[in-house]
Amino acid sequence: MNAQTPLSGLRNGLPRSQRGATLVVGLVLLLVLTVVGVSGMNTATMEVAMAANAQYQADAFQATEGAADTVIATRNYSTNGTTTLPWTNAVDLDRSAQTTYRGNTIVPDAAFSAGEVEAFHFDIQSWGRASRNAASNQIQSFYVIGRAL
């Protein structure tokens, strides 16, 4: 036998067409992983933007609710027609409301004499605005019990 190392005989036995195939397969796998990574980053960026828009819409809705609450809390309504809660002109969060008197009805005989008290019905149309042009509009009705007119 010959005094060559045992591995040298194996190297000569490999076909020449397979040399470098590992490099090509590795590069293709890296390309696929890069495409998957970039796609995942784009998806994550889009989801962050969607979550921010949902938050801005929720902020606008809360501003709308706040306008209706302000009207009721400050008693900014009248049986003489329509009253307005002006815009606050805040940059990021703004609200306004308009309250309209709709009429009154007799309260059913509970603890009062008939015709002594009435329910005064009002509608509040309120608007809210937030960042990124998020907007909300709501109509809410309420009534106040008071002495008959």
C-alpha contacts under 8 A as a table, 3 or more apart, distances in Angstrom:
res1	aa1	res2	aa2	distance
4	Q	8	S	6.92
5	T	8	S	5.66
5	T	9	G	7.65
6	P	9	G	6.14
6	P	10	L	7.52
7	L	10	L	5.21
7	L	11	R	6.52
8	S	11	R	5.29
8	S	12	N	6.65
9	G	12	N	5.47
9	G	13	G	6.57
10	L	13	G	5.04
10	L	14	L	6.86
11	R	14	L	5.72
14	L	18	Q	7.68
15	P	18	Q	6.11
15	P	19	R	7.71
16	R	19	R	5.74
18	Q	21	A	5.55
19	R	22	T	7.78
20	G	23	L	5.30
20	G	24	V	6.71
21	A	24	V	5.20
21	A	25	V	6.23
22	T	25	V	5.16
22	T	26	G	6.00
23	L	26	G	5.09
23	L	27	L	6.15
24	V	27	L	5.14
24	V	28	V	6.23
25	V	28	V	5.17
25	V	29	L	6.23
26	G	29	L	5.15
26	G	30	L	6.21
27	L	30	L	5.03
27	L	31	L	6.18
28	V	31	L	5.03
28	V	32	V	6.28
29	L	32	V	5.10
29	L	33	L	6.19
30	L	33	L	5.08
30	L	34	T	6.08
31	L	34	T	5.08
31	L	35	V	6.28
32	V	35	V	5.20
32	V	36	V	6.26
33	L	36	V	5.07
33	L	37	G	6.06
34	T	37	G	5.03
34	T	38	V	6.13
35	V	38	V	5.24
35	V	39	S	6.10
36	V	39	S	5.13
36	V	40	G	6.12
37	G	40	G	5.07
37	G	41	M	6.25
38	V	41	M	5.09
38	V	42	N	6.28
39	S	42	N	5.16
39	S	43	T	6.23
40	G	43	T	5.08
40	G	44	A	6.15
41	M	44	A	5.08
41	M	45	T	6.15
42	N	45	T	5.13
42	N	46	M	6.21
43	T	46	M	5.15
43	T	47	E	6.19
44	A	47	E	5.07
44	A	48	V	6.26
45	T	48	V	5.20
45	T	49	A	6.40
46	M	49	A	5.15
46	M	50	M	6.21
47	E	50	M	5.01
47	E	51	A	6.11
48	V	51	A	5.12
48	V	52	A	6.22
49	A	52	A	5.09
49	A	53	N	6.23
50	M	53	N	5.10
50	M	54	A	6.21
51	A	54	A	5.09
51	A	55	Q	6.25
52	A	55	Q	5.03
52	A	56	Y	6.25
53	N	56	Y	5.06
53	N	57	Q	6.17
53	N	132	R	7.62
53	N	134	A	7.78
54	A	57	Q	5.10
54	A	58	A	6.19
55	Q	58	A	5.02
55	Q	59	D	6.17
56	Y	59	D	4.93
56	Y	60	A	6.26
56	Y	130	A	5.93
56	Y	131	S	6.07
56	Y	132	R	7.22
56	Y	134	A	5.95
57	Q	60	A	5.09
57	Q	61	F	6.28
57	Q	130	A	7.17
57	Q	134	A	5.22
57	Q	135	A	6.65
57	Q	136	S	7.43
58	A	61	F	5.03
58	A	62	Q	6.17
59	D	62	Q	5.06
59	D	63	A	6.20
59	D	93	L	7.53
59	D	129	R	7.86
59	D	130	A	6.15
60	A	63	A	5.04
60	A	64	T	6.28
60	A	93	L	7.10
60	A	94	D	7.94
60	A	128	G	4.90
60	A	129	R	4.83
60	A	130	A	4.95
60	A	134	A	6.08
60	A	135	A	5.42
60	A	136	S	5.54
61	F	64	T	5.00
61	F	65	E	6.24
61	F	128	G	6.29
61	F	135	A	7.38
61	F	136	S	5.31
61	F	137	N	7.67
62	Q	65	E	4.97
62	Q	66	G	5.96
62	Q	128	G	7.57
63	A	66	G	4.85
63	A	67	A	6.26
63	A	93	L	6.87
63	A	94	D	6.57
63	A	95	R	5.60
63	A	127	W	7.52
63	A	128	G	4.89
63	A	129	R	6.98
64	T	67	A	5.21
64	T	68	A	6.64
64	T	95	R	6.00
64	T	96	S	7.44
64	T	126	S	5.52
64	T	127	W	4.98
64	T	128	G	4.34
64	T	129	R	7.86
64	T	136	S	6.36
64	T	137	N	6.63
64	T	138	Q	6.85
65	E	68	A	5.25
65	E	69	D	6.18
65	E	126	S	7.52
65	E	138	Q	7.99
66	G	69	D	4.97
66	G	70	T	5.99
66	G	95	R	7.60
67	A	70	T	5.06
67	A	71	V	6.32
67	A	85	L	7.63
67	A	95	R	5.83
67	A	96	S	5.83
67	A	97	A	5.85
67	A	126	S	6.10
67	A	127	W	7.41
67	A	128	G	7.74
68	A	71	V	5.21
68	A	72	I	6.46
68	A	97	A	6.67
68	A	124	I	6.48
68	A	125	Q	7.76
68	A	126	S	6.18
68	A	140	Q	7.66
69	D	72	I	5.25
69	D	73	A	5.94
70	T	73	A	5.05
70	T	74	T	5.86
70	T	76	N	7.95
71	V	74	T	5.48
71	V	75	R	5.75
71	V	76	N	4.93
71	V	77	Y	7.03
71	V	85	L	7.08
71	V	97	A	7.54
71	V	99	T	7.84
72	I	75	R	5.00
72	I	76	N	6.58
72	I	77	Y	7.78
73	A	76	N	7.82
76	N	83	T	6.90
76	N	84	T	7.81
76	N	85	L	7.50
76	N	99	T	7.89
77	Y	82	T	7.46
77	Y	83	T	5.81
77	Y	99	T	6.11
77	Y	100	T	7.56
77	Y	101	Y	7.74
77	Y	122	F	7.99
78	S	81	G	6.35
78	S	82	T	7.15
78	S	83	T	6.90
78	S	100	T	7.97
78	S	101	Y	6.77
79	T	101	Y	5.45
79	T	103	G	7.98
79	T	120	F	7.86
80	N	101	Y	7.33
81	G	100	T	5.98
81	G	101	Y	5.59
82	T	98	Q	6.83
82	T	99	T	5.50
82	T	100	T	4.49
82	T	101	Y	6.48
83	T	98	Q	5.76
83	T	99	T	5.21
83	T	100	T	6.68
84	T	96	S	7.69
84	T	97	A	5.83
84	T	98	Q	4.41
84	T	99	T	6.26
85	L	96	S	5.45
85	L	97	A	4.92
85	L	98	Q	6.10
86	P	95	R	7.77
86	P	96	S	5.27
86	P	97	A	6.88
87	W	94	D	6.36
87	W	95	R	5.37
87	W	96	S	4.66
87	W	97	A	7.98
88	T	94	D	5.73
88	T	95	R	6.33
88	T	96	S	7.33
89	N	94	D	5.96
90	A	93	L	5.62
90	A	94	D	5.28
91	V	94	D	7.06
92	D	129	R	7.69
92	D	130	A	5.33
92	D	131	S	5.33
93	L	128	G	7.44
93	L	129	R	5.71
93	L	130	A	4.63
93	L	131	S	7.03
94	D	128	G	5.70
94	D	129	R	5.14
94	D	130	A	6.59
95	R	126	S	7.34
95	R	127	W	5.54
95	R	128	G	4.34
95	R	129	R	6.32
96	S	126	S	5.69
96	S	127	W	5.30
96	S	128	G	6.61
97	A	124	I	6.56
97	A	125	Q	5.59
97	A	126	S	4.02
97	A	127	W	6.15
98	Q	124	I	5.67
98	Q	125	Q	5.32
98	Q	126	S	6.31
99	T	122	F	6.66
99	T	123	D	5.60
99	T	124	I	4.41
99	T	125	Q	6.43
100	T	122	F	5.56
100	T	123	D	5.25
100	T	124	I	6.50
101	Y	120	F	7.71
101	Y	121	H	6.21
101	Y	122	F	4.58
101	Y	123	D	6.62
102	R	120	F	7.72
102	R	121	H	5.38
102	R	122	F	5.36
102	R	123	D	6.98
103	G	120	F	6.01
103	G	121	H	5.46
103	G	122	F	7.47
104	N	118	E	6.36
104	N	119	A	5.32
104	N	120	F	4.34
104	N	121	H	5.67
105	T	118	E	5.58
105	T	119	A	5.26
105	T	120	F	6.76
105	T	121	H	7.96
106	I	114	A	7.83
106	I	115	G	6.42
106	I	117	V	6.73
106	I	118	E	4.59
106	I	119	A	6.21
107	V	110	A	7.80
107	V	114	A	7.83
107	V	115	G	7.77
107	V	117	V	6.35
107	V	118	E	5.24
107	V	119	A	6.09
108	P	114	A	7.54
109	D	112	F	5.93
109	D	113	S	6.51
109	D	114	A	5.96
112	F	116	E	6.51
112	F	117	V	7.21
113	S	116	E	5.59
113	S	117	V	7.98
114	A	117	V	7.59
115	G	118	E	7.12
115	G	148	A	6.54
116	E	147	R	6.08
116	E	148	A	5.59
117	V	145	I	6.75
117	V	146	G	5.43
117	V	147	R	4.34
117	V	148	A	4.65
118	E	145	I	5.73
118	E	146	G	5.62
118	E	147	R	6.04
118	E	148	A	5.08
118	E	149	L	7.99
119	A	143	Y	5.96
119	A	144	V	5.51
119	A	145	I	4.52
119	A	146	G	6.46
120	F	143	Y	5.20
120	F	144	V	5.15
120	F	145	I	6.29
120	F	146	G	7.34
121	H	141	S	7.30
121	H	142	F	6.01
121	H	143	Y	4.33
121	H	144	V	6.73
122	F	141	S	5.67
122	F	142	F	5.49
122	F	143	Y	5.88
123	D	139	I	6.80
123	D	140	Q	5.70
123	D	141	S	4.32
123	D	142	F	6.48
124	I	138	Q	7.99
124	I	139	I	5.57
124	I	140	Q	5.14
124	I	141	S	6.06
125	Q	137	N	7.27
125	Q	138	Q	5.70
125	Q	139	I	4.37
125	Q	140	Q	6.45
126	S	137	N	5.83
126	S	138	Q	5.40
126	S	139	I	6.41
127	W	135	A	7.38
127	W	136	S	5.68
127	W	137	N	4.58
127	W	138	Q	6.57
128	G	135	A	5.65
128	G	136	S	5.13
128	G	137	N	6.55
129	R	133	N	6.84
129	R	134	A	5.72
129	R	135	A	4.53
129	R	136	S	6.54
130	A	133	N	6.20
130	A	134	A	5.11
130	A	135	A	6.41
131	S	134	A	5.96
